[in-house]
């Protein structure tokens, strides 16, 4: 499955991801341990805060 690293926005295959993290019930995949570390330090910075308006 193709996924996007939330830190660097690189498209990777989830089976080939170097690392992964869970946040708010969702699994995020990373191209490197550096991206995972950045995400783990501040996941809200990388997860889109999508609000429904209306």
Number of C-alpha atoms within 10 A of each C-alpha: 7 11 16 16 24 20 21 12 13 11 15 17 15 18 11 12 17 16 18 19 15 11 13 8 7 7 9 21 25 28 23 15 13 13 19 21 15 13 22 15 9 10 19 12 12 15 14 9 8 6 6 5 4 3
